[in-house]
């Protein structure tokens, strides 16, 4: 009789342990799924950041090109080509010349 009562207990214990193992595996799967989802969102975020940086660098390159073009126009207006010396200022700027002028009228 002792063996007949042990079988149900052993069977119950085996089913119980299998259930616990299944829950742990299921929990691990859920955690793994959450981790994968998080990694995918990080990749998306990383891709978004990379795209933003590329856009910013492109915009900065356009600004730099524009500044170079304007510098070329200014140099052409002044008649200066690259390699020539610096220009000297003939007159010093004097703030007093504009004190009497009303800019807001």
QUIWO-V400643 format. One record per helix or strand of 2 or more residues. SS is the DSSP state (helix for helix, strand for strand). FROM is the first residue (numbers start at 1). LEN is the number of residues. If there is no record, write none. Layout:
BEGIN
ss=[SS;SS]
from=[FROM;FROM]
len=[LEN;LEN]
END
This chain:
BEGIN
ss=[helix;helix]
from=[2;95]
len=[77;4]
END
